[in-house]
Amino acid sequence: MKNLDTFKKFNRKVSMGIEWVGLVALVLMMVITTVDVIGAKVFLSPVFGSIDIMMLAQLVAMAFAAASTLLIGRHIQVEFFFPLLPKRAQAFMNGIVHLLGFVLFVLIAWQLFIYGHDLQTWREVSPTVRIPLHPVAYAAAFACIPVCLIYLSLLVESVLKVLKR
Amino acid sequence: MSPETAGIAGIGLLILLFLFRMPVAFAMAFAGLAGFAYLSDVESALTLLAQDIFETLSAYPLSVIPMFILMGSFAFASGISRRLYMSSYTWFGQWPGGLTVATVLACSGFAAICGSTAATAATMGKIALPEMKKYGYNDVLATGTVASAGTLGILIPPSTVLIVYGILTEESIGRLFIAGVLPGIILSLFFVATVVLICLRKPELGPSGPPTTWAQKVRAVTGIVETITLFLLTIGGLFLGLFSPTQAGAVGASGALFIGMIRRQLRLKKTVDAAKDGLRTACMVLFIIAGATIFGHFLSISNIPFVLAEWIEGLPIPPMAIMSVIIVIYFIGGFFMDSMALIVVTIPIFFPVVVKLGFDPIWFGVMIVLVGEMGVITPPVGVNVFVIKGIAPEIPLYTIFKGILPFLAALIVLTILLMIFPDIATLLPSLVYH
């Protein structure tokens, strides 16, 4: 149990830490678009490649916020049926759901690494400013690892709860 | 197993995952992945998974979502809502039931710069409930008003749900926004009429607040200036074709941040907290869309939407009867699911049917948002009710649910009106985009 607590604290630290990367990307999205609008409308000089930057910043923002969003329970869930189940069944079903979540994000991280490798091999770049796309795919894959770790800790917690009962 | 049977099995798996409380976004991604792997092959499904996640989260048209959510977060944190409420309070608070009228109008105003029902209910609840308590307002009326008026957040533009609907159905977000204006205003008036009627029948439920002078009333108008400015800047700019939806959202977010800083309401910590809140909400919404994209690809190869559309088209009943059934499904679904999730899950199934039956997609978008609003205040998962419960923990949930009943009736009346007179939603878009 103590090890699990340490693991959870580590996950929290990592998730909240990498969220800052997402936050910077989100603010960048707002600033770059505002500057682009003012530049285009007032000075007739829009920011070159603002759409490319927006697309990539959005991917970084969302990927790096995925772990903290999961950790603080922000994702929408259907709540009406689950509380009606007996406690033991709840713990068991939680375990199944956390296992599926873990498997899903391991697959996403793995496939995003492969996708990043493919983008690197094909030298794929963004349409306007020709920013290489593969580092962003690798970054998104990396950002999925804390989500896997959170699901792993939740899974272990659920298993321990089932065994305890 | 035929593709259609596999499609039904996939929908069954999705419902099962929902019931076992898997986050909606991940349940759709998982069921979609499993179904796609079954109908094609595992390798294609895994490739699709990475591609859909990468392409959805980096899609430029979707960047409108984080920008408008960020605008709402900054508006929420910068105290705009308090000044809005004080303004309508000064005008209407002295009349019987006046504080509830002030709450509805302030919610309508805040809805014009914030696209979330929960944020609208939370921000107004924190301000209005203590005031109504101070003047002896009945708990049923007070909490019911705030929870219900908060729903205006997703109908009056900018609306996060309308944005998501527009993206999923490839309809113009500008048209959808303007289509929500008239129903939003009518609903606000219905809510005002509801509280006025309640207080005329039982004046003891909403005693008068302190009287205000005309000088105070005139001064109070300044409280709505920043809301009007932000609304005109963003939604006005969008309607006039000055901005794209994303640009409108970004300018609005910058504007709300600027107002908060000028007013000295947004210090560094509060700004960061507001931005983090916006980031997490945007992340939740975009992951739902990514999950829906994966599930949508599975549904497409299962042929379910097309078979369903063909089957419904061949039914010997009038299109309006079919539409009524769809609306009832949304109404019942709203009892159990968040409106955003419900719309994302069902649009790939129902939208082809709606188009095939010849209904206006813009009108349908407003209709399901309106019906979705009911889900926000009805048990067992009425989000706004829980938001109000969080603000006023001493008030039983039963009291709040009882309070929303008259407003639910107003929502149902508007839904019926909108079915009979679709022009309520389609008139403004046809005039503006003529």
Interface residues (C-beta under 8 A of the other chain):
Chain A: E19 G22 L23 L26 V27 M29 M30 V31 T33 T34 D36 V37 K41 I51 M54 M55 L56 Q58 L59 A61 M62 A63 A65 A66 S68 T69 L70 I72 R74 H75 I76 Q77 V78 E79 F80 F81 F82 M93 N94 I96 V97 L100 G101 L104 L107 I108 Q111 L112 I114 Y115 V136 A137 A140
Chain B: L17 F18 L19 F20 R21 M22 P23 V24 A25 F26 A29 F30 L33 L46 T47 L49 A50 Q51 I53 F54 L57 S58 A59 Y60 L62 S63 P66 M67 L70 L242 F243 T246 Q247 A250 V251 A253 S254 L257 V272 A275 K276 G278 L279 R280 T281 A282 C283 M284 L286 F287 I288 F335 F336 M337 D338 M340 A341 P380 V381
